[in-house]
Amino acid sequence: MIYIHIPFCRSFCTYCDFYSEIASRCCKDEQLRFDRFASALSAEIASYAGVSTGDVNTLYIGGGTPSVLPLSVIEQIAGALREHGFGGPYDEFTVEVNPDDIVEKGETYVEGLLRLGVNRISMGVQSFDDDILRWMNRRHDSAAAREAYAILERTGVPDISVDLIFGLSQLSDEQWRATLRSALEISPSDKLPAHISSYQLSVEPGSALASLVDRGAWTEASDELCARQYDILCSELRTAGYEHYEISNFALPGHRAQHNSAYWDHSQYLGLGPGAHGFLDGRRFWNNPSLDSYVKAAADSDFSAVRGFEDLTDEQVVLERVMLGLRTCAGVDADFLRAHCPDDALMRAISAGDLIPSGSRLRIPESRFFVSDAIISELV
């Protein structure tokens, strides 16, 4: 299981705090930066040759905005993975894209991704309301999102996932329902998207949104509005036939994200690229979010200069298994919870209906997913 972080974006979204740098509009300078990154990434891949990435055979290229990269750069990355023993075919190979990149580059670009083995595309739509998209500082409008989806579908991408955001103070319930309808009707051939991820807007430190809040230029949505819109989300997608398999993720039967599901199963994975995180053999590790430092480390053949790590204690492993597992509809093995959670807290949760039995496991019912953080905090 491999995650690669692409540290480039054309612009920064209002809410985002993921590490990325603006990709230059100068073709020569831009290509030079892309090539420097790809060469450094190839060196990091080589540094892990022979390392096991676990039992899950997936590759996820995220960011940032991977779709700003020319196909030649993605080919170089895929080639480095093959050369050093991490090549496909993968059970699932996902690339994140922005709608405007797909519209600009067209079917030829998508066909190139498919030739490399990509079989899943995650597209950041976020909203179908053009005013909200402008407020988010997204580069596309709703028409571009529909056009991009049509290109992906027409080109034959097997699995397409659509990302949406709710919980904005200026987003009415009517607008949210309209966005969900638009997402369900985005296909020109009247097929439902295989997968939908939907996240509540959060104010992340260092983001442009945090600055707006600090200046009093924007007010966060109330808990009541967020809870109501989450209920609308669950209801609409349940009616449409989606499985709500994780707090923020919904899939048609047979189309759950294998890569992300492995995160929630506490599987190990290799994280590559500046700002990437990984988990191998009980150790969390991460690369510092600096492209220049990353490129220098590759030139010096010393990635330890940009890499941090933490060996997890037994207590931390238990905490993560409980926190991650209870985010899912599968829940956590009941015996594991009994062995590691206070008896009184566990009994209170069961008596209150915060945990319900599911075979040999206990899980949080969908009706209480929205308050799962509070439920989990009482158990750990």
C-alpha positions in Angstrom: 0.0 0.0 0.0 1.7 3.2 -1.2 0.7 6.9 -0.9 2.4 9.5 -3.0 2.0 13.2 -2.1 2.1 15.6 -5.1 3.1 19.1 -3.7 1.7 21.3 -6.5 -1.5 23.3 -7.0 -2.5 26.0 -9.4 -4.1 27.9 -6.6 -4.9 27.4 -2.9 -8.5 26.6 -1.8 -9.9 28.7 1.0 -10.2 25.8 3.4 -7.1 23.7 2.6 -4.1 23.2 4.9 -2.4 20.3 2.9 1.1 21.1 1.9 1.5 22.3 -1.7 3.2 25.0 -3.7 1.9 27.0 -6.5 2.8 25.5 -9.9 4.3 28.2 -12.1 2.5 29.4 -15.2 5.8 29.6 -17.0 6.0 26.3 -19.0 9.8 26.1 -18.8 10.0 26.9 -15.1 7.1 24.6 -14.3 8.5 21.6 -16.2 11.8 22.1 -14.5 10.2 22.0 -11.0 8.1 19.0 -12.0 11.2 17.2 -13.2 13.2 18.1 -10.1 10.4 16.7 -7.9 10.1 13.5 -10.0 13.8 12.9 -9.8 13.8 13.4 -6.0 10.8 11.1 -5.7 12.5 8.4 -7.7 15.4 8.6 -5.4 13.2 8.3 -2.4 11.5 5.3 -3.9 14.9 3.7 -4.5 15.8 4.3 -0.9 12.9 2.0 0.2 13.8 -0.9 -2.3 13.1 -4.2 -0.6 10.8 -2.7 2.1 7.4 -4.5 2.5 4.4 -2.2 2.1 2.0 -4.7 3.7 -0.7 -7.0 2.3 -2.8 -4.3 0.6 -1.9 -3.9 -3.1 -2.9 -0.3 -3.7 -1.3 2.9 -5.0 -2.9 6.3 -4.2 -1.5 9.5 -5.8 -2.9 12.5 -3.9 -1.9 16.0 -3.0 -1.9 18.9 -3.7 -3.3 18.4 -7.2 -1.8 15.4 -9.1 -3.6 16.3 -12.3 -1.5 19.5 -12.7 1.4 17.1 -13.6 2.0 16.3 -17.2 1.4 12.7 -18.1 5.2 12.3 -18.7 5.9 13.0 -15.1 3.4 10.5 -13.8 4.9 8.0 -16.2 8.3 8.7 -14.7 6.9 8.1 -11.2 5.2 4.8 -12.3 8.4 3.7 -13.9 10.5 4.3 -10.7 8.0 2.3 -8.7 8.3 -0.6 -11.2 12.1 -0.4 -11.2 12.4 -0.7 -7.5 9.9 -3.5 -6.9 6.7 -1.5 -6.1 5.1 -1.7 -9.6 1.7 -2.9 -10.5 -0.6 -4.2 -11.5 -2.4 -2.8 -8.4 -5.7 -4.0 -7.2 -6.6 -0.3 -7.0 -4.6 2.6 -8.4 -6.2 6.0 -7.6 -5.2 9.5 -8.8 -6.8 12.7 -7.5 -7.9 15.2 -10.1 -9.4 18.6 -10.4 -12.2 19.0 -12.9 -10.6 22.0 -14.8 -7.4 19.9 -15.4 -9.4 17.1 -17.0 -11.4 19.5 -19.1 -8.2 21.3 -20.3 -6.2 18.1 -21.0 -9.1 16.0 -22.3 -9.5 12.4 -23.1 -5.9 11.9 -24.3 -4.7 12.6 -20.8 -7.1 10.2 -19.1 -6.3 7.5 -21.6 -2.7 7.9 -20.7 -3.6 7.4 -17.0 -5.5 4.3 -17.8 -2.5 2.9 -19.8 -0.4 3.4 -16.7 -2.8 1.2 -14.7 -5.0 3.8 -13.1 -8.4 2.3 -12.4 -9.9 4.8 -10.0 -10.2 8.6 -10.2 -11.1 10.8 -7.2 -12.4 14.1 -8.4 -12.7 17.1 -6.1 -16.0 18.7 -7.1 -16.9 20.0 -3.6 -20.0 21.9 -4.7 -22.3 22.5 -7.6 -23.1 26.0 -6.5 -20.9 28.4 -8.5 -21.0 31.1 -5.8 -19.8 28.7 -3.2 -17.1 27.4 -5.6 -15.8 30.9 -6.1 -15.8 31.5 -2.3 -13.8 28.2 -1.9 -11.4 29.6 -4.5 -11.9 26.5 -6.7 -10.7 26.8 -10.3 -13.7 25.1 -11.8 -17.5 25.8 -12.0 -20.3 23.4 -11.9 -20.4 23.1 -15.7 -16.7 22.1 -15.8 -17.4 19.5 -13.1 -20.1 17.9 -15.3 -17.9 18.1 -18.4 -14.9 16.5 -16.6 -17.1 13.7 -15.3 -18.3 13.0 -18.8 -14.8 12.8 -20.1 -13.8 10.4 -17.3 -16.8 8.2 -18.0 -16.5 8.4 -21.8 -12.8 7.4 -21.6 -13.8 4.3 -19.5 -12.5 5.0 -16.0 -13.8 2.0 -14.0 -14.4 3.8 -10.7 -15.1 7.5 -10.3 -15.3 9.1 -6.8 -16.7 12.5 -6.2 -15.8 14.7 -3.3 -18.3 17.1 -1.7 -18.2 19.5 1.2 -21.1 20.5 3.6 -21.3 22.6 6.8 -20.7 26.1 5.4 -22.6 28.8 7.2 -23.8 30.2 3.8 -24.9 26.8 2.5 -28.6 26.4 3.0 -30.3 23.0 3.3 -31.9 23.6 -0.1 -28.6 24.3 -1.7 -27.1 21.2 -0.1 -30.0 19.0 -1.4 -29.5 20.5 -4.9 -25.8 19.7 -4.7 -26.5 16.1 -3.8 -29.0 15.8 -6.6 -26.4 17.2 -9.0 -23.8 14.7 -7.8 -26.2 11.8 -8.2 -27.2 13.0 -11.7 -23.7 14.0 -12.9 -23.4 11.1 -15.3 -24.5 11.8 -18.9 -25.4 8.2 -19.2 -27.6 8.3 -16.0 -25.2 6.0 -14.0 -24.6 6.8 -10.3 -21.0 7.7 -9.3 -19.4 4.6 -7.9 -18.3 6.4 -4.8 -19.0 9.7 -3.0 -16.9 11.2 -0.2 -18.4 14.1 1.8 -16.7 16.1 4.5 -17.8 18.7 6.9 -15.9 22.0 6.4 -13.4 22.5 9.2 -11.2 25.5 10.0 -7.6 24.3 9.8 -4.8 26.3 11.3 -2.8 28.1 8.7 -5.5 28.0 6.0 -7.0 31.1 4.4 -10.3 30.2 6.1 -8.6 30.4 9.5 -7.5 33.9 8.7 -11.0 34.8 7.7 -12.4 33.5 11.0 -9.7 35.3 12.9 -10.5 38.6 11.2 -14.2 38.1 11.8 -14.8 38.0 8.0 -16.5 34.6 8.2 -18.5 32.7 10.8 -18.5 29.0 11.2 -21.7 27.0 10.7 -23.6 26.0 13.8 -23.5 22.4 15.1 -27.2 22.2 14.4 -26.8 23.2 10.7 -23.9 20.7 10.3 -25.8 17.9 12.0 -28.9 18.6 9.9 -26.9 18.6 6.6 -25.1 15.4 7.6 -28.5 13.8 8.2 -29.6 15.0 4.7 -26.5 13.5 3.2 -27.0 10.1 4.9 -30.7 10.0 3.9 -30.3 11.0 0.3 -27.4 8.6 -0.4 -29.1 5.7 1.5 -32.2 6.2 -0.7 -30.0 6.2 -3.8 -28.5 2.8 -2.8 -25.1 3.7 -1.3 -23.5 1.8 1.5 -22.4 4.2 4.3 -19.2 2.3 5.1 -17.2 5.1 6.9 -18.3 8.3 8.5 -17.5 10.4 5.4 -17.6 7.8 2.7 -20.4 6.2 0.6 -20.1 3.5 -2.1 -22.3 1.5 -4.4 -22.0 -2.2 -3.6 -18.6 -3.5 -4.6 -17.0 -0.1 -4.9 -15.6 0.8 -1.5 -12.2 2.4 -1.6 -9.7 -0.3 -0.9 -6.8 2.0 -0.1 -8.7 4.2 2.4 -10.3 1.2 3.9 -6.9 -0.2 4.7 -6.1 3.0 6.6 -9.1 2.4 8.8 -8.1 -1.2 9.3 -4.8 0.2 10.7 -2.8 -1.4 7.9 0.8 -0.3 7.2 1.6 1.9 4.2 4.5 3.6 2.6 4.2 7.4 2.3 6.4 9.2 -0.3 6.9 12.8 -1.3 7.3 16.0 0.7 4.6 16.3 3.4 3.7 12.6 3.1 3.0 10.4 6.1 3.5 6.6 6.4 3.1 3.8 8.8 5.5 0.7 8.8 6.3 -1.8 11.4 4.7 0.1 14.3 6.4 3.4 13.3 4.8 6.5 12.1 7.0 8.5 9.8 6.7 11.7 7.8 8.6 13.9 5.4 8.9 17.6 6.1 6.6 19.8 4.0 9.3 21.5 2.0 10.0 20.7 -1.7 13.4 22.5 -1.7 14.6 20.4 1.4 13.2 17.3 -0.2 15.1 17.8 -3.5 18.3 18.6 -1.5 17.9 15.5 0.6 17.7 13.4 -2.6 20.8 15.1 -4.1 22.6 14.4 -0.9 21.3 10.8 -0.7 20.2 11.5 2.8 16.4 11.5 3.4 16.9 11.3 7.1 17.5 15.1 7.0 13.9 15.6 6.1 12.2 12.7 7.8 10.7 12.4 11.2 9.3 9.4 13.0 7.5 8.1 16.1 7.5 4.6 17.4 4.0 3.9 18.6 3.5 2.6 22.1 1.1 -0.3 22.8 -1.4 2.2 24.2 -1.2 4.3 21.0 -1.8 1.3 18.8 -4.9 0.4 20.8 -6.1 4.0 20.6 -5.7 4.2 16.9 -7.4 0.8 16.3 -10.4 1.9 18.3 -10.6 5.4 16.8 -10.2 4.2 13.2 -12.3 1.1 13.5 -15.3 2.9 15.0 -15.3 5.3 12.1 -16.5 2.4 10.0 -19.8 0.4 9.6 -17.8 -2.7 10.5 -16.8 -1.4 13.9 -14.3 -3.1 16.2 -14.1 -6.6 17.6 -16.1 -6.7 20.8 -13.5 -8.8 22.7 -10.8 -6.2 21.8 -13.0 -3.4 23.1 -13.7 -5.3 26.3 -10.0 -5.9 26.8 -8.9 -2.3 26.3 -11.8 0.0 27.2 -13.0 0.7 30.7 -15.9 -1.6 31.5 -18.2 1.2 32.8 -17.6 3.4 29.7 -18.3 0.4 27.4 -21.5 -0.5 29.2 -22.7 3.1 29.2 -22.1 3.3 25.4 -24.0 0.0 24.8 -26.9 0.9 27.1 -27.2 4.3 25.5 -27.2 2.8 22.0 -24.0 4.5 21.1 -22.6 1.1 20.3 -24.6 -1.7 18.8 -23.7 -5.4 18.1 -22.8 -6.5 14.6 -21.9 -10.2 14.7 -18.8 -10.4 16.9 -18.1 -6.7 16.7 -19.5 -3.5 18.1 -20.1 -0.4 15.9 -21.5 3.1 16.1 -24.9 3.2 14.4 -25.2 5.5 11.4 -27.7 7.7 13.3 -24.8 8.6 15.7 -21.9 8.8 13.3 -22.1 12.6 13.6 -21.2 12.5 17.3 -18.7 9.7 16.9 -15.8 11.7 18.2 -17.6 12.3 21.6 -18.5 8.6 21.8 -15.0 7.4 21.0 -13.5 9.9 23.5 -15.5 8.3 26.3 -14.1 4.9 25.4 -10.4 5.8 25.1 
